[in-house]
Amino acid sequence: MSTRQRKVIRWIDGAKQTTTDQLAVEEPLEIRIDTRPFIVTMRTPGHDRELAAGILFTEGIVQSREQIHDIRQNRRNRDGNSIDVFLAANVIVPFERLARRGAVTSSCGVCGKESIRAVKQRWPIIRSRVVVEANLLLELPDRLRAAQPTFERTGGLHAAGIFTLAGELIVAREDIGRHNAVDKVIGAGLLNGSLPLLSMCWLSADARHSRFCRNRWRRVCPSCALCPHLQV
């Protein structure tokens, strides 16, 4: 469940009023690799399989859909806050070098790294001649905004989406953390075999820092845009 209803007190026209409001949910998600604990991240529940796949991809643990054998909920966790990722037999996971293993985080991913070298990991740059018309680009925020039902109820979530070059929305995801929304979209692309998105356009809430450019966009999509007002 991505929202919960709570009683709130509002001050309206000089008087106190008790009413209800919809709040965005944030809960921990434990991601385990081959039943071994990997990371705990704070997220808005929903599309957890995609989130797990996206994190493993952007952390460089997997490179393709074929390297993921299965993703399923850990049945021992009755709250649905633990997920198991089972990798192909040929995938070697360097647990001792994984900087985010076991950390509880809702940060962008730079915080928690063990070294500068880990922050500056490099990925191949996607080469493309994709061009997005300016008028179309200006229409994309409203199209993504229309695909944010939880934001509509709470006003408290970020979003990311992938569009065709004609402006058709392919996938949109919401999360209380903009990086998680991005990872959910990446995970969706990875699981359906559509990465890299060479003929697509990416739109995300404003996040003008190195991790997004380095770990996300450069590995996934050559045409990206930031929109500061997707989350207000």
N, C-alpha and C positions, 0 to 999 in steps of 0.2 A: 504494500500500500504506500503510495507516494505522498498522501496528504492525511492529516488528522484534524478533526474538528475540536476546537477548544473554546471555552468561555473566556471572553475578554471584556474589559471595561473601557469604554470610549468616553471622551469628554466632548460633547456636541452642544453647541449653542449655550455654553455656560452651565451645562448640567451633565451629571454622570449617568451613563446608560450601560446596562449589561446586555451583551449580545454574544454571538458566536462568530468565529472566524476560522478559515481554513489555513492550516500551517503546513509548510513543506517539511517532509520527514527527512532526517539524516540518521543513518544507522551504520554500524561497522559491518564490513564485509571481509571475511577471512578468505583469502585465495590460497589454495594448496596445490602444489605441483606433485603429482604422483603420490598423493596422501601426505606429503611433507609440507609443513607450513612455509609459506613464501612471504606473504605480506598481509597486513590488515589496513584497509583504507576506509575512510568515511565516505558514504555515498547516499544518494536517494535510491531506495529500493526500486528495482525494475531493470530489465535488460542486463542482468548480472552476468550472463554467459558472454555477452558482447563486451562488457567491461573487462572481464577477466582476459578474454582473448586480446583485446586492445592493449591492455597493460603489458602482457607478455610480448606482444609484437613491438611496441614502442620501447620496451626495455631491452630489446635485442635477443630475447630468449628463443623466440620462434621467428622464422622468416616467411612461412607460407602456411596455408590451410592444411596441407598434407602432414605437417609436423604436429598437428593436434589430433589425437585419436578420439578424445571424447571430453565433454565438459558437462558435469552434472552436480546437482545439489548434494551436499554432505547430509545424509539422512540422520546422522546423529545430532545435528543442529536443528532443533524444532522451530526456531525462529526464522529459518531460511537465510541466515547470515553467514553461511560457510559454503564454499563451492570448491569442487575438485576438478583440476585440469589434468588429464592424462595425456602425456606426450608420446609421440612415436618412439620406437625403440632406439632409433639412431640419433635422437636429440640428447646432447650432453648438457646438463644444467650445472654450472659452476656455483653451487650454493655458497661456498665460502667467499666468493667475490661479489655476491649480489648485495649491493649497498642498501637496498630498501627492505631486505628480508626481515620480517618480524616487526617492522616499524608501524605504529599507528599514525596515520597521516591523512590530512585533507589538503596538504600543500600542493604546490605545482609540480613537485618531483625533484627540483634542484635541492631543496632542503632535505637533509637526510642522506645525501650521498657521502661516501666515505672519503673521496678525494676529488681534487680538481680534475684529474684525469677522467674520473667517472662522469663528471659533469660535461666534459668536452668530447665525449664519444662522437665519432663522425659516421655519417651515413652517406651512401651514394646520392648525389643530386639527381633528381628526375629532370630529364631534358624534354622540353615540349614547346611547341609553338602555339599553344592554346591562347586564344584571345577572347575576352569577355567584353561585350559591348557595354559602355558606361551606363546607358539608359537601363539596360537589363540588370546590371549590378545594383543600381539604386532601388530596383523593385524587390530584390531578394530578401532584405530584412523583413518586409511586411509579409512575404510568403512564408518565411520561417516562423514569424510571430504567430501566424494563423495555425501553425502546427504545434503550439505549446499549450495544451489543455491544462497542465498543472500550474504553469505560470499564470494562466487566466484566473485560476481559483485562488492562488496564493500571492502572486507578485514577487516570488522569492527564488526563482530558479534561472540558471543559465541554459543556453541551448547551443547546439551545433548542428549543421546540416550539410548534405551533399546535394547539389543540383546538376542537371544536365546543362549543356551550353545553351539550350533553348529555354532554360529557366524552370524546368520541371523538377519538383522536389522528389528526390529518390529516397532519402532517409533523414529523419530528424530525431534527435534525442535530447532529453532534458536531464539536468542534475544540479544539485546544490553547489557542486564544484564544476567550474567551466572545463577544467582538465578532464574530469570524468565524463562530461558530455562529449568531449572530443574523443576520448578513448572508446566510448560506446559506439560512436559512429565508425571509428576505425575498426573496431571489433566486428561490427556488422559487415563491413566491406571484406574483412579477412575471412569471415566464416562463409560468406556467399561467393568467395573466389573472385572478387572484383578489384583487388588491389594489384598494382597502383592505379589510381583513378586518373588516367592520362587524358580523358576527354570529359572531365567533370570540373565543377567549380565548388570550392569549399567556403562555407560561411560560418563564422564563430563569433561568440561574444568577445568583447575586447580583451585581449591578453597579449600585450606587446612586450614579450620578453623572450629570452633565448631558448627556453626549453620547448616552447611551442614551435618555433621556427626550426629548431635542430632535430628534436626527437619525433615530431609529428609530421608537419607539412612536408618537409623535404623527403620523407620516405613514402609519402602517400599521394599527394596531389600537387601538381605544379601551379594551380591557379587558386589563390586563397584571398579571402577578404575578412577584415575585422569590423565588427559593428558594435560601438560602445553602448548603444541604447537597446540592445536585445535583452538586457536585464537591468531593471531600474528599481 
